[in-house]
Amino acid sequence: MTKKIALDAGHALNSAGNKTPDGIFEWHLSNQVALAIARQLADYEVEISRVDDPTGKTDVSLAERVSRTNKIMPDVFVSIHHNAYQSKWGTHSGVEVFYNANRKNDTEKALATEISASLAKNTGLTNRGVKTAAFYVLTCDARIVAVLAEGGFMDSSIKSKILQECTY
């Protein structure tokens, strides 16, 4: 049976403030992760859908991303992001994954835990753990397992090159 996965590559190119101090947009990093996920799952019975604009040119609203996700009714929704701390170079580091604070679904928690551990292992970044949050993109239909992954700090002077070079 084919599984459905909806991917959301975070912020679009025209989203204010979502770039590294040297000008690399968060969307470029998040889109590379979304494309890598699609490549890795190509040989499996998985249908991948994007709920963001795959070109990055249009910043699809959060409400529209949730609406698109609900129309698709995927088994899993993953919103892909990269953290920033004050948008200036620093020594902050690590990955973290969130699931809906209001649902606290065990399946979401398990998926978030697995993704967080895999991100940390494959990037060499610190695992900042699994957390709950009331992020709007996690409010899709309760039957959909939804998580938001922060794949590292894009403004980390000690780790930004890992993010830019990582093939995940």
TASUL-V848394 format. One record per helix or strand of 3 or more residues. SS is the DSSP state (H for helix, E for strand). FROM is the first residue (numbers start at 1). TO is the last residue. Records with the same first field share a line. If there is no record, write none. Layout:
# TASUL-V848394
SS: FROM-TO, FROM-TO
This chain:
# TASUL-V848394
E: 3-8, 46-50, 76-83, 95-100, 127-133, 145-153
H: 26-40, 62-72, 106-123, 136-138, 160-165
